[in-house]
Amino acid sequence: MRRSPALSLSTFALLALAALPLALSSAPTPTRAPAAKVSSARTPVLRPVVAARYPHDRAAFTQGLQYLGGGHYLESTGQVGESDLRVSELRGAKVLWSTPLAQALPQAFGEGSTQLGSTVYQLTWQDGVALTYDARTFKETGRHRYQGEGWGLTSDGKSLIMSNGTSTLVWRDPKTFAAQRSVQVTDQGQPVRNLNELEYVQGSVYANVWLTDRIARIHPQTGKVLTWIDVSDLTREVSAAATKQGQALTFDDVPNGIAFIPERGTLLLTGKRWPTLFEVKVPGLGLKVEGAKN
């Protein structure tokens, strides 16, 4: 005898329902990956205390800054046709030596610079060329190619460290300029973009963040921002002084320029077309004086 379809389906449904508890009890319990731990603590924000003020060339569109010792500093500047590389006295801002970038690359826009050993390096913005110079004579000694834009440049004593306007820092071989490794800079898990002028100080990378009043102190291995330095007080001081003189700052006359003075444990800070170079102490930062006798 043939069973009716309705009876067959009902019977199947009852059997399935009866078997459901057994199936559930014998199925493996699903495991869930532990949630990533996100620190609820905010990144510390410190404010610098001005220890000294020095004059700075109001026409210098600062892209790179490095203290050389003996009261002298290296600086590279930007803008097509105006870019240069120079050495100046800290007191008085007298330019001791300079070379226009246009002599080598007429249409290039100068960017970050640094000295490592006997070589000075200078980046260009969109030309993909890094120029090298003899640190004693400042004559050009070579050129290296790289992909993408060039922004900031510093050194940890062994490798060059470069920013390109993104949230990425790239370590490069000083002889070949080949990329060795890279790290993404983050704060509370979020990428920090527009990394600009750089300075390596006592195991940390410091970076101006373009169009902001903040400097990030970055762990070189993890890329995490360890500390923020708020320089808005310096920006307001410079802006007020410029306005008083009838030379108001423009939108891109922003903080840019970090240099470390090891014998005093202080930082030199300035900005694009700023008339002042500030020497500051940063309470809570823990910078140590180097080369001092105990």
N, C-alpha and C positions, 0 to 999 in steps of 0.2 A: 504494500500500500504506500502511495506517495504522500509525504507530509506536506501540509499547506505552508506556503512561504511565511505567513504571519506567525504560525506556531514555531517554526524553525528559528526566526529572528528573535522572538521573545525568549526562547530557551537559551539562545546564545548570549543575549544580554544579561540574563540572570546569572549564568555561569561566569561571565566576565566580571560582574560586580562582586560575586562571591570570592573570586580569586584576587581582587584588587588589594585587600589588606595584606595577603601573603606576599604579593609582589613588592609592596611598599616596604614591608618589614625586611625582606631579603635584599633589596637594592642597596648599594653602597651609599653612605652619607656623603653628599657633595661637600668638598672643602673649599673655603674661600681664602684667597691670598690675603695676608695681613695688610691693612691699609698703611700707606706710606706715612711715616711720622713727619708732620710739619710743625716746626717750632712756632709757638705763638708769640715768642719774644720778638720785639721789634729790633731791627739793626740799630746799634747805638749811633747817635748823631752828636758830633762834637763841633765846637766853634773855636776858631783860632784867635789867639791874642797877639796883637801887633807888637813886635819888639823893636822894629825900625822901619823907616820908609826911605826909599831911594827913588831918584828920578828915572823915568823910563821913556823911551822915544815914543811920542804920541802917534807917529806914523807907522810904527812897527805892528804889523798884523801877525802877532806872535803865534807860531805853530810848534816850536820846540824850544825847550829851555833846559840848560844843564850847568851846574856850578862846576868850575874847573879848578878851584883853589886859588889862593893868592889874591882874592878879591876880584876875580874875573869870571865871566860866565859866557857860555856859548848859546847863541840864539839863532833860530831860523824863522823866516817870515814868509807870508803868502801874498797872493794877488799876482795875476799875470803882469809881467813887466816891472813889478816892484819887489818880487821875491829875492831874498838874499840869505847868506849865511855870514854870521858876524861874531866877533869876540868883543865884549865890552867890559869896562870897569864897573864894578858894583856901585862904588861911590862916584857920583858925577855922570854916570852913563856914557862916558867917552868911548866911542867906537875905536878900538885899536886895530881892527882888521875886518874887512868885509869883501865878499865877492858876489856880484849879481848872478842869479841863476840864469838870467837871459843870455849870458855869455855862452853857456853850454846848451841850453834849451830855451829858445826865444819865447815860445808860447806856453811854457810850463808854469804851473802853480805850485810854489814850494810848500812843503809840509814839515813833518817832524824830523828831528835830527838828534844824534847822540855821538859821543866819542867813546870808543872802546879800544884801549891800548893806543897804538900809534895811528889809528884810523878814525876819521870822522865820516859819518853816514848822513845823507840827506834824502828824504823821500820827496816824491812829487805826487800830486793829488790824483790825476786821471791819466797820466802818461805811462804809468807802470814802470817807472825807472827810478832806481836808487843810485845816487852818485856817491862815490867815495873820494876822500881827500886825505892827503898826508897831514897829520895833526901838527907837525912842526912848521911846514911851509904853506899849508892849505892849498896846495896845487892838486888838481883833480888826478886821481890815480886809477879810476875805473868806473864801470857802470854794471848794474845788475837789473834783470827784468823780474817782474812779479805780476801776478794776476790780480785784478780788482783794484780798488782805490788804496791810496796811502794816506794815513792820518797821523798817528803818533808813533814815536820810536824811543825805546830806551834799551838798557842792557842790564843783565844780572851778573855781569862780569865774565860770562862764558858765551852766552847766546844773546842775539838781538831779540827784542820783544816788540811786536808791531800791532797797531790797531788799524782797522779799515772802515770805521764808521758804523760797524754792526756791533753785536754783543760778543764777538769773538776776538781773542788775543792769539797771535801766532808767534811761536818761537822759531827763529831762523839762524842758520849757520852763518857766522860773520864772514867766512871766506867765500862761500858760494851763494849765500842768500836763500838757499833751499829751505823750505819749511821742515821743521823737525817735529813739532807737535802743536796742538792748538787746544784751547779751553774756552768754553762758553761762560761768560760772566752772568751771574744771577743774584738776585736779592729776594729772599723769601720764596725761592723757586721760580721767580719770574725773570726773563732775560733783561739785561740792562744794555740798551742800545746806545748808539752815538758815542761810543768810547773814543776819546780824542787824545790830547797830549798825555804822555806817560812819564812816570818816574819810578824806578825800582829803588826801594829804600828798606834796608834791614829785613829782607825776606818777604816783603809785600810789594805788590804793584799798585801804584797810585794812578788814577785816571780822571782827568776832567771829563764830565759828561756834557757834550755840546748843548748849548742853549739852556743850561741850567746853572744854578749857583752851588752845585754839589761836586765834591771830589770823592770818588770811591776808593777805598782801600781794599785790595782784592787778594785773596789767597791764591798763590800762583799754581797750585796743584788742583784744587777743586773749583776755582773760579768764583767762589762765593764772596759776596761783599761782606767784609768783616766790620767795617766802620764807614760811616759817612762823615765828611767834613763839610759843614755848611759855611760858605764864604759870602753869604748874602750881605753881611755887614760891610765887607770890602767893596762889593759891587755898588752898594748905596753910597759909600764915601766917594768912590771914583766918579759915579754918575753926578752927584751933587756938585763936585768940584768942576767937572767938565761943563755942566749947565751954567754954573756961575761965570765961567770964562767964555760963554757963548759957543761952546763946542760940544753940544749934547751927544751922548753915546748913541750909536745906531743899534738896530736889533741884533747885529752880529758882533758887536763889540763886547763879547762875553768872556767870562773867566777862561783862561787857557794859558798854561805855563806853570809847571811845578819843578822845583829844583831843591835838592837837599844839601845843606851846609853841614858836613859831618863834624867839624871841629866845634860847632855850637849846638848840634842837635836840633836845628831849626829848618824850616822850609821857606823857600822863596816862592811867592805866588804873584801872578800878574794876569793880564788878559789882553785880548786883541785891541790894539790902539789905546791901551791904558797908559796914563801919564805917570803911574806909580808902580813900583815894584816893592811888594811888602815882604819883610822878613817876619815870620810868625812862629810862635810856639803854640802847640796844640795840647792843652791839658787833657790827660787821660789817654793820649795816643801811645805813650811809652817810648818815644824816640830817645835813643841813647847817644851821648856825645862820643864821637870816635876820635882816637888819637890823643886823648887827654891823659895826663899822668894821674895815677891814683894817689 
